[in-house]
Amino acid sequence: MHYIDEGAGAPVVLLHGNPAWGFLYRKFVKPLAAAGRRVIVPDMIGFGLSEKPVREQAHTLDGHIANLTSLLRQLGVRDATMVCHDWGGPTGLGFALSNADRVRALVIMSTWAWPLPPAEFHKRIFPWRMMHAPAVGPYLLGRHNALAGRGMYLSVVDRKKFAAGAQSIYEGILPDPGARLLTWTWPRWIPLDESARGFSRFEWLERELRRSRFPTLLVWGREDDVFDYKTFAMRFKELLPHAEGPELVTGRHFLQEDSGAEIAQKINGFLDRIERRQS
């Protein structure tokens, strides 16, 4: 598992989802480190500069939680703030809720942590369910890298800037169909009904999250049409009534691309407030 580890102080762990990698958080590292924080950005197994197993069986939700747990324990992480986005939500929250003694706070962005109901986006025949059909998924997302290409392009606000800069980096890190396996198999773990793989893990996440008392900040993109803030941010607010926010920024699903520096400053402000209350 590839990761960066910069700065010193209480750690902030920045977690990406599908089909991104640590590059998504490039605008976060400098302001967080400059504020006296240790910044850890893993590339999940299957993405970025990490190894990319070519067997679908290597990519279970519990397996990804275990990978993250192993890394953070080996790095001696304690007093951590977990920044959770997309699949970094179930993964990072899975770590936090089973390692509460190592976690200080949560920052939650455009994700989910319960089995049902799914996002309206994920119930649609087109484009989501068609893209992940047995034959179409490997063809579009495997052979043609459609999720890292067209999918991410459609999931930012400033598409012209994204296409001119970051898009080729997201596409280039997944150079062949074997490297792209997780882009079309990980979505199969999104529960659409009670027969879904991982259903019991999502039930556990919802139950344990409701019991948790971690200081929490919700940050959401105004334009997010995958996990829209009126549904998903407010569901987190229901589970975590003490949470701050949702604080809205310019952004679709990959809100870090449009508002990375602004979100980093919101995280710094949130952690400053926690530190003042604890001093």
C-alpha positions as CSV (number, residue, x, y, z in Angstrom):
1,M,0.0,0.0,0.0
2,H,1.4,3.3,-1.1
3,Y,0.9,6.4,1.1
4,I,2.4,9.8,1.9
5,D,3.1,10.9,5.5
6,E,4.0,14.6,5.8
7,G,4.2,17.0,8.7
8,A,4.0,16.4,12.5
9,G,1.3,16.6,15.1
10,A,-2.1,14.9,15.4
11,P,-2.7,13.0,12.2
12,V,-5.3,13.7,9.6
13,V,-6.0,10.7,7.4
14,L,-7.4,11.5,3.9
15,L,-9.3,8.7,2.3
16,H,-10.3,8.5,-1.3
17,G,-12.8,6.3,-3.1
18,N,-13.4,4.9,-6.7
19,P,-11.7,5.5,-9.1
20,A,-9.5,8.2,-7.4
21,W,-6.3,7.9,-5.4
22,G,-4.3,10.1,-3.1
23,F,-3.8,12.7,-5.8
24,L,-7.3,13.8,-5.1
25,Y,-6.1,15.5,-1.9
26,R,-3.1,17.3,-3.3
27,K,-4.6,20.7,-2.3
28,F,-5.0,19.6,1.3
29,V,-1.5,18.5,2.3
30,K,0.3,21.8,2.5
31,P,-2.4,23.8,4.5
32,L,-2.9,20.9,6.9
33,A,0.8,20.3,7.5
34,A,1.4,24.1,7.8
35,A,-1.2,24.2,10.6
36,G,0.9,21.7,12.6
37,R,-0.8,18.5,11.6
38,R,0.6,15.1,10.3
39,V,-1.0,14.3,7.0
40,I,-1.4,10.7,5.9
41,V,-2.8,9.9,2.5
42,P,-3.1,6.2,1.5
43,D,-3.7,4.9,-1.9
44,M,-6.2,2.1,-1.3
45,I,-5.1,-1.3,-2.6
46,G,-6.2,-1.4,-6.2
47,F,-5.7,2.3,-6.9
48,G,-3.0,4.9,-7.4
49,L,0.6,3.7,-6.7
50,S,-0.5,0.8,-4.6
51,E,-0.6,-2.8,-5.8
52,K,-3.5,-3.8,-8.0
53,P,-4.6,-7.4,-7.4
54,V,-6.3,-8.8,-10.5
55,R,-8.7,-11.1,-8.7
56,E,-12.1,-9.7,-7.6
57,Q,-11.9,-11.8,-4.4
58,A,-9.1,-9.6,-3.2
59,H,-11.4,-6.6,-2.9
60,T,-14.0,-7.1,-0.2
61,L,-15.1,-4.2,2.0
62,D,-13.8,-5.9,5.1
63,G,-10.5,-6.6,3.3
64,H,-10.1,-2.9,2.6
65,I,-10.9,-1.9,6.2
66,A,-8.3,-4.5,7.3
67,N,-5.7,-3.0,4.9
68,L,-6.3,0.5,6.3
69,T,-6.2,-0.8,9.9
70,S,-2.9,-2.6,9.3
71,L,-1.3,0.5,7.8
72,L,-2.5,2.9,10.5
73,R,-1.5,0.6,13.3
74,Q,2.0,0.1,11.7
75,L,2.3,3.9,11.5
76,G,1.4,4.2,15.2
77,V,-1.6,6.5,14.4
78,R,-3.5,7.8,17.4
79,D,-5.7,10.9,18.0
80,A,-6.5,10.8,14.3
81,T,-9.0,12.7,12.3
82,M,-10.5,10.5,9.6
83,V,-11.5,12.4,6.4
84,C,-13.9,10.1,4.6
85,H,-15.1,10.4,1.0
86,D,-16.9,8.0,-1.3
87,W,-15.6,4.4,-0.5
88,G,-13.3,6.1,2.0
89,G,-16.5,6.5,4.0
90,P,-17.4,2.9,4.7
91,T,-13.6,2.1,4.9
92,G,-12.6,5.0,7.1
93,L,-15.6,4.7,9.3
94,G,-15.1,1.0,9.6
95,F,-11.6,1.7,11.0
96,A,-12.8,4.5,13.3
97,L,-15.7,2.5,14.8
98,S,-13.5,-0.5,15.5
99,N,-10.5,1.5,16.7
100,A,-12.1,4.3,18.7
101,D,-9.1,4.7,20.9
102,R,-7.0,5.8,17.9
103,V,-9.5,8.4,16.6
104,R,-10.2,11.9,17.6
105,A,-12.7,13.2,15.0
106,L,-14.5,12.6,11.7
107,V,-14.9,14.7,8.5
108,I,-17.5,13.2,6.2
109,M,-18.0,14.2,2.5
110,S,-20.2,12.7,-0.2
111,T,-20.5,9.2,1.1
112,W,-22.8,6.9,3.0
113,A,-22.7,4.3,5.9
114,W,-25.9,2.4,5.9
115,P,-27.4,-0.5,3.9
116,L,-30.7,1.0,2.6
117,P,-32.0,3.0,0.9
118,P,-29.4,3.4,-1.8
119,A,-28.8,6.7,-3.6
120,E,-31.3,7.4,-6.4
121,F,-28.3,7.6,-8.7
122,H,-27.4,4.0,-8.0
123,K,-30.9,2.7,-8.6
124,R,-31.0,4.1,-12.2
125,I,-30.8,1.7,-15.1
126,F,-28.8,4.3,-17.0
127,P,-26.1,5.0,-16.5
128,W,-25.2,3.3,-13.3
129,R,-26.7,-0.2,-13.4
130,M,-26.0,-0.6,-17.1
131,M,-22.4,0.4,-16.6
132,H,-21.9,-2.4,-14.0
133,A,-23.7,-5.2,-15.9
134,P,-21.6,-8.3,-16.3
135,A,-20.5,-7.6,-19.9
136,V,-20.9,-3.8,-20.2
137,G,-18.9,-3.0,-17.0
138,P,-15.6,-4.7,-18.0
139,Y,-16.0,-3.3,-21.5
140,L,-16.6,0.4,-20.6
141,L,-14.8,0.7,-17.3
142,G,-12.2,-2.0,-17.9
143,R,-11.2,-1.6,-21.6
144,H,-12.1,2.1,-22.0
145,N,-11.4,3.4,-18.5
146,A,-14.7,5.2,-18.6
147,L,-15.0,5.9,-14.8
148,A,-11.6,7.5,-14.4
149,G,-12.2,9.4,-17.6
150,R,-15.8,10.4,-18.5
151,G,-17.1,9.6,-15.0
152,M,-14.8,11.8,-13.1
153,Y,-15.1,14.6,-15.7
154,L,-18.9,14.7,-15.3
155,S,-18.5,14.7,-11.5
156,V,-16.7,18.1,-11.1
157,V,-18.0,21.6,-11.7
158,D,-15.1,23.2,-13.5
159,R,-14.8,20.6,-16.2
160,K,-12.6,22.7,-18.5
161,K,-10.0,23.1,-15.8
162,F,-10.2,19.4,-14.9
163,A,-9.8,18.2,-18.5
164,A,-6.8,20.4,-19.0
165,G,-5.0,19.3,-15.9
166,A,-6.0,16.5,-13.6
167,Q,-8.0,14.2,-15.8
168,S,-5.0,12.6,-17.6
169,I,-3.4,11.8,-14.3
170,Y,-6.4,9.9,-13.0
171,E,-6.6,8.0,-16.3
172,G,-2.9,7.4,-16.6
173,I,-2.5,5.8,-13.2
174,L,-4.9,3.0,-14.4
175,P,-3.0,2.1,-17.7
176,D,-4.6,-1.1,-18.7
177,P,-7.8,-3.2,-18.1
178,G,-6.1,-5.3,-15.4
179,A,-5.3,-2.2,-13.4
180,R,-8.9,-1.1,-13.6
181,L,-10.5,-4.1,-12.1
182,L,-11.7,-2.4,-9.0
183,T,-13.3,0.5,-10.9
184,W,-16.1,-1.9,-12.1
185,T,-16.1,-4.5,-9.3
186,W,-16.1,-2.3,-6.2
187,P,-19.5,-0.7,-7.1
188,R,-21.0,-4.2,-6.9
189,W,-20.7,-3.8,-3.1
190,I,-23.1,-0.9,-3.0
191,P,-26.2,-2.4,-1.4
192,L,-29.3,-2.1,-3.6
193,D,-31.4,-4.6,-1.6
194,E,-31.0,-7.0,1.3
195,S,-29.3,-9.7,-0.8
196,A,-26.3,-7.4,-1.4
197,R,-22.7,-8.4,-0.5
198,G,-21.6,-6.6,2.6
199,F,-25.2,-5.9,3.7
200,S,-24.4,-6.9,7.3
201,R,-21.3,-4.7,7.4
202,F,-23.3,-1.7,6.4
203,E,-25.9,-2.6,9.1
204,W,-23.1,-2.6,11.6
205,L,-21.7,0.7,10.4
206,E,-25.1,2.4,10.7
207,R,-25.7,0.9,14.2
208,E,-22.2,1.8,15.5
209,L,-22.2,5.2,14.0
210,R,-25.5,6.1,15.7
211,R,-23.8,5.2,19.0
212,S,-20.6,7.1,18.4
213,R,-19.8,10.5,19.8
214,F,-16.8,11.6,17.7
215,P,-16.7,15.3,16.9
216,T,-17.8,15.4,13.3
217,L,-17.8,17.9,10.5
218,L,-20.0,17.4,7.4
219,V,-18.8,19.0,4.2
220,W,-20.8,18.6,0.9
221,G,-20.8,19.8,-2.6
222,R,-23.8,22.0,-3.5
223,E,-23.9,20.4,-6.9
224,D,-23.4,16.8,-5.8
225,D,-25.9,14.6,-7.7
226,V,-24.4,11.2,-6.6
227,F,-24.9,11.7,-2.8
228,D,-27.0,14.9,-2.8
229,Y,-26.6,16.9,0.4
230,K,-30.4,17.2,1.1
231,T,-30.6,13.4,1.4
232,F,-27.2,12.1,2.4
233,A,-25.7,14.9,4.5
234,M,-29.0,15.2,6.4
235,R,-29.1,11.4,7.0
236,F,-25.6,11.7,8.6
237,K,-27.0,14.6,10.6
238,E,-29.8,12.3,11.8
239,L,-27.3,9.6,12.8
240,L,-24.9,12.2,14.3
241,P,-27.0,15.0,15.7
242,H,-24.0,16.6,17.3
243,A,-22.2,17.0,13.9
244,E,-21.3,20.4,12.6
245,G,-22.6,21.3,9.2
246,P,-23.3,20.4,6.5
247,E,-21.0,23.1,5.2
248,L,-21.6,23.5,1.5
249,V,-18.9,24.2,-1.1
250,T,-18.7,24.3,-4.8
251,G,-18.5,20.8,-6.0
252,R,-20.1,17.7,-7.5
253,H,-19.1,14.3,-6.2
254,F,-15.4,15.0,-6.4
255,L,-15.7,18.2,-4.5
256,Q,-12.0,18.1,-3.7
257,E,-11.2,19.1,-7.3
258,D,-13.3,22.3,-7.2
259,S,-12.8,23.3,-3.5
260,G,-9.8,21.5,-2.2
261,A,-8.0,24.4,-0.5
262,E,-11.3,25.7,1.0
263,I,-12.2,22.3,2.4
264,A,-8.7,22.0,3.9
265,Q,-9.2,25.3,5.7
266,K,-12.6,24.2,7.0
267,I,-10.9,21.1,8.4
268,N,-8.2,23.3,10.1
269,G,-10.9,25.5,11.6
270,F,-12.9,22.5,12.8
271,L,-9.8,20.9,14.5
272,D,-8.8,24.3,16.0
273,R,-12.3,24.5,17.6
274,I,-11.9,21.0,19.1
275,E,-8.5,21.9,20.5
276,R,-9.8,25.0,22.1
277,R,-12.6,23.1,23.7
278,Q,-10.2,20.5,25.1
279,S,-7.6,23.0,26.4
